[in-house]
C-alpha cells in the first residue's frame, strides 16, 4: 500500500474510533451530600475529625473513575453539598433529584438517611457512606439504599472474633453517654454472645469532668474488679476513652473505640496496594485518608466499576449489576468486595488498628460460614428481616 494511502487509512481509522467514542459518551452525574449535627464540646484533647471527611474520598474516586472513563467516553462529575442542617441536606437532595441526579453518596445520620430514602424516586440509588446503625441493615431497609460503610455489628464482630481467638474472653465494658456510644455498646454485647465472651462488668460512664488532670485517680477506681482480660470502651467521639489505656485497675489491654480499634480504614493499612491509594489521597487532601473518606471512595468506585462494565449510567442497569455475580470491587483490602443481596451492605474485611500500626484483619481463620467467611461479620441473612431483592 502506498505511503499516502496508509496515512489516509490510519487517519480514517482514527476518525472512526473518535466518532464511535463520541457516540458512546456516557455522562455519570453523582451527588454527594454531607451533614452532621454539632456534637458540642469534647472533654478531652481528642484530635478532631476533618470537616471535609468523606468529601475528599469522593473527589479522589471521581479522579480514579475518570482515569479509566476518559478512554471509554465516560465522563464523571460530582455535585457536592455540605449542609449546616438536616433541612438543608434534605432540600439539597430533592433539588438534585429534580435536576436529574439519581446517583447519590451521602454521609449523614441515620434519621436523615431514612428521610432521604423515603423521598427517593424509583430511579434513585443512594449509597450510605456514614451511618453505621444496625437497624438500617436489619429492619429499616430500602430497595434503593446500599451501604459502603460497615455497620456497628460488623465492627464489633471483628473485635469479638479477635478477642475469642486470643482467648481473652472476660471483658470489662465501659459505655459513654451518647446515642452513638450506646449503639456501639449494644452491638458489642451482641458480638460478645455470638463469640462466647463474658462481660464481667458493664458500666456506664456518667462523669462530665475533664480527665486531663484526674484520669490517674478516677479511672483505676472506676475499673476496679476481681479480674478481666481486656477493657472494651464505647466512646465514639472521645470524651473519656483516650485516657483509659494505662489507667485501668488491672494492667490489661484496652480495645474498642480507643486503644486497639476496629475501623473501616486507617492510614496504617498499606498492604495489597493500599500504600498507593494512601499516597494519592495525601496528595489530593494534604491529610490521611480516614474511614468516612474510604466509604465515600468505595461507593463512587462501585458506581464506576458498574458503568465501565455496562457503558450505562442508568440505575435500572447499575443496581442489578451491583448485586450480580459479575460485580467485584477491587478496594485495597486483600479481598474482592461484594454487596449482600438481602440488605445492600458491602462485604469487607475490617482492620484492627492502634494509632501507629495494623494489628490484624477480620474475618479470622476458624470462624466458618456456609457461603463466605465475610458474612461472619455483621448481620447474616437469617438475622436480618431485610429482603430488598425479593
Secondary structure, 3 states (H helix, E strand, C coil): CCHHHHHHHHHHHHHHHHHHHHHCCEEEEEEEEECCCCCCCCCCCCCCCCCCCCHHHHHHHHHHHHHHHHHHCEEEEEEEEECCCHHHHHHHHHHHHHCCCCEEEEECCHHHHHHHHHHCCCCCEEEECCCCCCHHHHCCCCCCEEECCCCHHHHHHHHHHHHHHCCCCEEEEEECCCHHHHHHHHHHHHHHHHCCCEEEEEEECCCCCCCCCCHHHHHHHHCCCCCCCEEEEECCCCCCHHHCCCCCCCCCEEEECCCEEEECCCCCCCCCCHHHHHHHHHHHHCCCCCHHHHHHHHHHHHHHHHHHHHCCCCHHHHHHHHCCCCCCEECCCCCEECECCCCCEECCCEEEEECCEEEEEECCCCCCCCCCHHHHCCCCHHHCCCCCCC
